[in-house]
Amino acid sequence: MGKDRPGSLRVVLDTNVLISSLHFPNGALSRIWVLLGGQVRLILSPAILSELAEKLRGKFGWDEAELQRTLRTLVRRAVIVRPTTIPDVLPDDPDDNHIIACAVSGRADVIVSGDRDLLRLKAYEGIPIVRPMDFVRMVGGTR
């Protein structure tokens, strides 16, 4: 598990953002990886890692060895939290509730998501929910 650095922004990336940035490394969201580790600290949970693995394996046909290497890298670069309570904020999509639980448990400063249901909330318990490109702009990641 990673340690926090003073002044780091604690961020939960929704699974869709993780997939977009990992599966399309030259895409618009690849800029997020440049930000991680410096001023941005990634917060993950086992539920997010599990959903990520399932989707990369099933929908995107990732090779198991490549998938496991990627997951190990994520775990090394992130703070892993294990939420004890999963809120029922979005009953139609339990995976979204795991994103919220991770953010609350990990004391995140922001949730980054492209998911309409999460974005409609705008915030949860004081944690803003923003679009990926808004996040990149917010932390000065555009050039």
C-alpha positions in Angstrom: 0.0 0.0 0.0 1.2 3.5 -0.8 1.9 6.2 1.6 0.5 9.7 1.2 2.7 12.6 0.5 2.0 16.1 1.9 -0.1 18.1 -0.5 -1.3 15.1 -2.5 -4.8 15.1 -3.9 -6.6 11.8 -3.1 -8.5 10.6 -6.1 -10.8 7.7 -6.9 -11.0 6.9 -10.6 -14.2 5.2 -11.7 -13.7 1.9 -13.5 -14.7 3.4 -16.8 -11.9 6.0 -16.4 -9.4 3.3 -15.5 -10.4 1.3 -18.5 -10.2 4.2 -20.9 -6.8 5.3 -19.7 -5.4 1.7 -19.6 -6.9 0.3 -22.8 -6.4 3.4 -24.9 -2.9 4.5 -23.7 -2.7 7.2 -26.4 -6.2 8.5 -25.8 -7.4 11.7 -24.1 -7.4 10.1 -20.6 -3.8 8.8 -20.8 -2.8 12.2 -19.3 -4.2 11.0 -16.0 -1.4 8.6 -15.6 1.2 11.4 -15.8 -0.5 13.1 -12.9 -0.6 10.0 -10.6 2.2 9.7 -8.2 3.1 13.3 -8.2 0.4 15.6 -6.9 -2.3 13.0 -7.3 -2.7 9.9 -5.1 -4.9 7.1 -6.5 -7.3 5.4 -4.1 -8.6 1.9 -5.0 -10.5 -0.9 -3.4 -10.6 -4.6 -4.0 -14.1 -4.2 -5.5 -12.8 -1.7 -8.1 -9.8 -3.9 -9.0 -12.1 -6.9 -9.4 -14.6 -5.0 -11.7 -11.6 -3.6 -13.7 -10.1 -7.1 -14.2 -13.5 -8.6 -15.1 -14.1 -5.9 -17.8 -10.6 -5.9 -19.2 -10.7 -9.6 -19.4 -14.2 -10.0 -20.7 -15.1 -7.0 -22.8 -11.6 -6.1 -24.0 -10.0 -9.5 -24.3 -6.8 -8.7 -22.3 -4.2 -11.4 -22.0 -4.1 -12.8 -18.4 -0.4 -12.2 -18.0 -0.7 -8.5 -19.1 -3.8 -8.0 -17.0 -2.0 -9.4 -13.8 1.0 -7.1 -14.5 -1.2 -4.1 -14.8 -3.1 -4.9 -11.6 0.1 -5.4 -9.7 1.3 -2.0 -11.0 -1.9 -0.4 -9.9 -1.8 -1.9 -6.4 1.8 -0.7 -6.0 0.9 2.9 -7.1 -2.3 3.2 -5.1 -3.6 3.4 -1.6 -5.8 0.3 -1.2 -8.8 0.7 1.1 -11.3 -1.9 2.2 -14.6 -0.2 2.9 -16.7 -1.8 5.6 -19.9 -0.2 4.5 -21.3 0.1 1.0 -23.9 2.9 0.7 -27.0 2.2 -1.4 -26.9 5.5 -3.2 -27.4 4.2 -6.7 -29.5 1.0 -6.4 -29.6 0.4 -10.2 -25.8 0.0 -10.4 -24.1 -1.6 -7.3 -20.7 -1.0 -8.9 -21.2 2.7 -8.6 -21.9 2.3 -4.9 -18.5 0.6 -4.5 -16.8 3.7 -6.1 -18.6 5.9 -3.5 -17.6 3.5 -0.7 -14.0 3.6 -1.8 -14.0 7.4 -1.9 -15.5 7.7 1.6 -13.4 5.1 3.1 -10.2 6.5 1.5 -11.1 10.1 2.4 -10.9 11.0 -1.3 -10.8 14.6 -2.4 -12.5 13.9 -5.6 -14.1 11.1 -7.7 -13.4 11.1 -11.4 -16.1 9.5 -13.5 -17.7 9.4 -16.9 -20.7 7.6 -15.5 -23.9 9.7 -15.9 -25.5 8.4 -12.7 -22.5 9.3 -10.6 -22.0 12.6 -12.3 -25.7 13.5 -11.7 -25.0 13.3 -7.9 -22.3 16.0 -8.4 -21.0 15.2 -4.9 -21.3 12.7 -2.1 -20.6 13.5 1.5 -18.6 16.6 0.4 -16.6 14.7 -2.2 -17.1 16.2 -5.7 -17.7 14.0 -8.7 -16.1 15.4 -11.8 -15.7 14.4 -15.5 -12.2 13.1 -16.5 -11.2 16.1 -18.6 -12.4 18.5 -16.0 -10.2 16.7 -13.5 -7.2 17.0 -15.9 -7.8 20.7 -16.3 -8.4 21.1 -12.5 -4.9 19.7 -11.6 -3.2 21.5 -14.4 -2.7 18.5 -16.7 -3.4 20.3 -20.0 -0.6 21.6 -22.1 
